[in-house]
């Protein structure tokens, strides 16, 4: 079922004046031409998955290009039937009444009464139902524009020109395997932009990593040249509230440059980059270490010194791991470093680590948390640990005494695995790992990584 939406006129420049609609239309026309669209045939964009970032991404496009109805159609897919609990409905009602613009919009659309009834417990709201009104279940406090919501996956994707993957990495393969069934008769090849951050580890025939873009490629057969990754630094709610942000879209030149131009806005600057591997792996790694950062912050009462020590060690481990996967990876600097910084500073994975350390969440609650969605760093901890613990990938220890599995040179990853996966240690163990007197200087780890002999092409399934 497709929800309705109303005309939107929020395309404002940073100074509050109306954007030059001709400029926006020209950017849209350029992309339509590259995709091969003709007059009367709208460019069809669908976001698959309605988490915070997927919903915000769709809303940004709707706000910017939704006014050109004859030239572009923007929709979002999410699974139907997920109920909104009473506590969330009460919070949602407070948010609505605190925002005059949102309140007036709902009254005008005759949609306000259902939120009153839900607040009183007289009816149950559904996640797809409230998304049509601009409320993402994982980000209730940040109302979005109304969205065209589709709950039937086949209807959403079968003729889509651009598919945005807003799914967690743990769901990407399954959903895109289903999508493959709907694309069997396609003549044109879609463009896919993946927002997903996480990896899978595969151990056969040799240990290797599987990133979300690889999952999509293998599930659908869409060539990797048509699959791109877009990463931060960004926090979804802040981007929608027009906090200035940067992003990079990575992949083949044919599509990354025109898409960077199409997505760029005054408050959301999108650059392009060819290094898909490093950015995607870093996207998964930052969530791993953000959980630990949250633990350190909570356990040390936000000690700046402790957090900086953790930052030094975790970034050296990230550099170490990316040098296993790419011969000349993008340096951990600029947007890549900033993306790591903002994720360690603020985000659902850091929040999760804080709540665990404070005892306000239990590991028995799993990694899908009401109001936050999937904590992707948890599964990524398991995947990276499993991959890097393989003896076939052994490297020489810094003291030159013996070969060791790479994970033995990543004490923070090792500790997070024992806290989150095997649960043999408490959150206090992350501080013990930082304060270990035998811990090597982070620079030693980086120097090992920067040796070309360290690169393992098999980790990406390469010969």
N, C-alpha and C positions, 0 to 999 in steps of 0.2 A: 504494500500500500504506500502511495506517495503522499506526503504531507504537502500542504500549500504554504506559500510564503507571499509576503507583500512586497511592493516596490521598496527598494532601499536606496537611500541617497546619503550614505555616510562616507563617500569617497572624498575626504577632506585632506588638504595639505597640512603640514605641521603648524602653519601659521593660522589655520582655521578657515582659509579661503577655499572655495571649491576648486578641486583639481581640474586641470584641463582635460575635459572628457575626450577631446580629439586625440590627445596623447595616449590615453588608456585604450581607446578604440583602435589606434594604430598598432599598439603592441599586441592587442588581441588579433587583429587582422594579419599581422606578420606570422603569428603562431598558427593561425587557421590555414594560412597559405602553405606553410611548411608541412602541416599534417595532411593537406590535400582536401580541405573542406571547400564546398561550393556554396553559392548563395542559397539560402533557405535550409541549409543543413547545419545545425548548430554544433559547435565543438562540445563534445560530451565529456565532462569531468566528473569522476565519482571517487569519493574517499571511502575506502573499505576499512571499517573499524571506527568506533566513536569514542575512543579515549580522549584525554584532554588535548593532546597535540593534534590528533586527527581531526577532532571537532573544530579546534581553533583554525587549523589550516583551511578547512572547507569554509569556515565563516569569513576568513580573510579574503578568500577568492570571491565569495558571494558579495561581501561588502564592496569590493573593488570592481568586479566585472558583472555582477548580477543585473545591473541596469541594462545591459545589452542582451535582452532576452532572446532576440532572434538569432544571435550569433554564438551564444554560449549557454550551456545548461550545466548547473553545478548541483550535485546531489551527494548524499552521504548514506551509507548502508550501516545498519547495526542489526543485531539479532533481535527478534521480537520477544515480547512477553516478560522481560525482566521487571519485577515489581520494585517500586520505590518504597523503602521502609518508612514507618511513621516518623521517626526522628529526622530523617532527611527531608520528608515532606514539610515538617514544622520549620526546619531551617530554610527551606526553599521559600516558604510563605513569608518569612522575615526578610529574606533578600528582596523579594518582589516588592514588598511594602516600603523598603528603604530606598528604592529607586523609582522616582516619579516617572521617568521615561518608560521603564519596563512596565510599571503598573498601568499607565495609560495605554500602552501598546496592547496589553492583554485584555483590557476592558474593551478597547476598540475592536479587537478580534473575537469578542465574546468568549474568551478563554480563561477569564479570571475565576469564575465560580468554581471550577473543578479544583483549583488550588485551595480555596476556602474549605471545600468539602474534604479534601485530603488532610488539611490541617486539623479538622475536627474528627478525623478518623472515619468519615462516612463513605469514603471511596478510596480505592487504591490506584495510584498513578503508575504508569509504565514508563520505562526509560526512553523508549522510542517516541512515546507520546510527548514527553516534556522536551525532547530534543527538537521537535518541530517548532516549539516555542522559544528555542534558543538556550536550553539548559542542559549542559553535559553532566551526567551523573557523577563523574569523577572531578567535577569542578563547579559545583553548585554556586559558589560565591562570585563567579564571574559570568554574568549573563552574556550570551552571544546574540547575534541576529537570528531571526527565524530561519530554519533550514528545511530544504526539501529532503525528507527522510524516506528511504526505501528499506523495507524489511525482507524483501525477496531478493536473494543474492543474484539469481539469474537475471531478473529484471534490471538490477543495478548495473551489471557489468557487461552484458552480452554485446552491446554496441558502443561501449565506452572507448573514447579515443585516448584519454589519460586516466590511469588508475593510480590513486594515491594509497599506498599501503600504510594505514594507521594502526595496524594490529601489533600486539606484542610479538616478539620473535618466537615465542612458544606456540603461537597460533598461526603463524604465517604459512607454514608448509601445508597444514591441513586445509585452510581456507582456499589457498591458491590451487591445490589439487582439485578441489571442487570446481573452482573457476575454469580450470582446463576443460572440463566437460562442456561448458557453455561456449567455448571458443573453438570448438572443432570445425565449425563451418565458416569461421572468419576468413575474410580475404585480406584485410588490412591488419598490420601488426600494431598493437597498442603500445603506448609509452607508459612505463610504470615508474613512479617516484616513491621510493621506500623511505619512511620516517622511522622505521623499526630499529631498535638498538638492542643487540644481543647476539649470541651465537649458539650453535650446537657443536658438539664434539662427536666425531665419528672415528672409530678405531680400526676399521677394515676398509680396504685391504691394508692400508697403512694409516697411522694416526693423522687426522686432518681436521681442519676447522670448516664449518659451513655457516656462512653469513646469510642474513635475510635476502640479499639480492641473489645469492647462489640458490637459496631455497626456491625463490620465485622462478628463476631460470630453469631449474630442474623440474619443478612442478608443472610449469606451463609450456615450456619449449620456446618462450619468447627470448630472442637473442639478447645476450648480456649488453649489447650496444644500446638496447632500448630500455634498459633498467638502470635507474640512477638512485643515488642516496643523497638525502638532504639532512644536514646536521647543523647544530647550533654554533655558538652559545645562545641558548634561549630558555626561558621559562614560559610555558604556553600562556598562562593567564596574563603575564606581564606584556607579552607581545600583543595580545588582543587589546590590552589597555593602552597600546601605542607607546610603550617604553621602547626607546631606541635599541635595536638589536641587529646582529649580523648573522648570516648563515652561509654555508657553502653547499652547492649542489655538485656532486661528483659523479663522473662517468665519462662516456664517450663524447667527444667534442661536438658531434652532429646535433645532439639534443641539449647538452648542459648549457651551452652559451645562450641559445634562444630562450630556454626555460628560466635561466637566471634573470634575463631581461624581463620576461613576462611576470615573474614572481616579485621582482623588486618594487618596493614601496618607499615613501619618504622615511618611514620609521623602521623599515625592515629591509636592510641592504643584503642582497644575495650575490655572492661571488661564485665563480665556477672553478673547479679543480679536477685534474685528471686522476688523482690518487684515490680511487674508490676503496681499495683494500685497507689502507691505513685509517681513513676516516671511519669506515664501518667498524673495524676492529676497535678503534678508540671509543666509538659510540657504545660498544658493549663493555669495554674495560672501565670506562668512567663510572658506570653504574655499579660495578663490582666494588670499586674503591670508595664510592660515595657512601655506601653502607657503613664501611669502617670509619669514614670521616664523621658521620653522624654519631657513631658510638664514642669516638674520641671527644667530640664536642660535649656530649652529655656527661661523660665520666670525669671530665676535667673542668666542668663548669665553664665551658667556652674559653679555655685557656688558649690565647693566641700562640704562645710558644709551642704547646703540645700539638696544636693543629698545623703549625708550620713544619714541625719535625715530621709529622705524618705525611704532609704534602710532599716533602723532599723524597721520602722513601717510596711513596706510592707512585709518583711520577717516574722515578727511576725504574720501578718494576714495569710500568706501562711501556717505557722506551725499550726495555729489555725484551718484552714479549712481542712488540711490533717488529723488532729486528729479526725475530725468528720467522716472521711471516712475509716480510718484504725485503728485497735486497737493498733498496734505497728508499726507506719510508719517509714520508713527509715529517719534518722535524716537529717535535712537541713544542710549538711556538705559535704566536698569533692566535687565530680563531680556534685551532685545536687545543691549545693550552687554555684559552678562555672558556671553551666548552667544558673542559675538565674542571676548571675553577668554579664555574657557576653551578655545576652539578654537585660538587662537593660542598658548596656553600648552601645551596637551596634546591630542593627537588624531592620527589617522593622517596627515592632511595636513601638519601641522607636523613630524611624525616623518619624512615623506617628504622634505620640504625639508632637514631636518638630514642625512639619509642621503645625499642628492645632494651637499650641500656638503662632507661628509666623504669623499666618494668611495666610500662603501660600497654605493651603488646607482648604476646607470647609467640615463640616460634611454632607452637602447635596450631596457631591461627592460620598458618599457610602463608603464601605470598600473593594472594589476591585479597586486598583490603578494601572494605566498604568505604566509599568516598574518595579513594585514591587509585583504585584499579590494580593492575598487575605490577608487582615490584620486580622488575626484570633483572635486577642485579643478583637476585638469589639464584636463579637458574644459571646465570652467566658464571657465578662463582664455581658451581659444580662442573660446568662445561670446560672452563679454562683449566681448572685443577686436574680434571680427568685427562685432558689432552697433554698438559705439560708434565704429568707424572710418568709418562711413558719412558722406559729406559732406552728405547731406540733413539730418543732425541737427546741423549746425554751430552753435556758440555763439561769442560774442565772447570773444576772449582777454582776460585780466585787464588787460593794458596798453592795451586798447581799439584795438589796431592792425589786427586782422584777424579774420575768422571762422575757427574751426578745428574739426575733428572733436572730439567730446568726449573721445576716448581721448588726445588730445594734452595734455589737462589732468590725465591720470592717469598720471604717470610710473612708478609702481610696477607698475600693470597692464601698461603698455607694455613694461617691462623683463621682467616674468615671461613675457609672450608670447614675447619673443625668446630667453629661456632655455629654456622648456619646449616651445614649439610649433615655431618656426623653428630653434631651437638654434644661432643665430648668436652667442650670447653665453654665457659661463660663469656659474656661480653668483656669482662675484665682482661681477658687474654690478649685483646688487641693492644692494651697499654703495656702489658708484659713483653709483647713482641717488640714494641718501640723502644723499651728500656733495656733490652738485652745487651749486655756489655760486649758480647762477642759479635754483634751486628757489624757487618762491613760498611764502609763508607759508600753511600749511594753511587758515588762516582765510579767505584770499582765495577759495579753492575753495568753501568752505562758503557764503560770502556770495553767490557766483554762483548756487549751487544753490538758495538760499532765495528767489530771485526767481520769482514765479509764471509769468513769461514763459518760464522755463526748462523747464517741464513739457511733455512730449511724449506725449500720450495715445495716439498711433499706435503707440508702443512696446509697448503691451499689446493691440494690435489694435483699439483704440477709434477711432471716427471723430473 
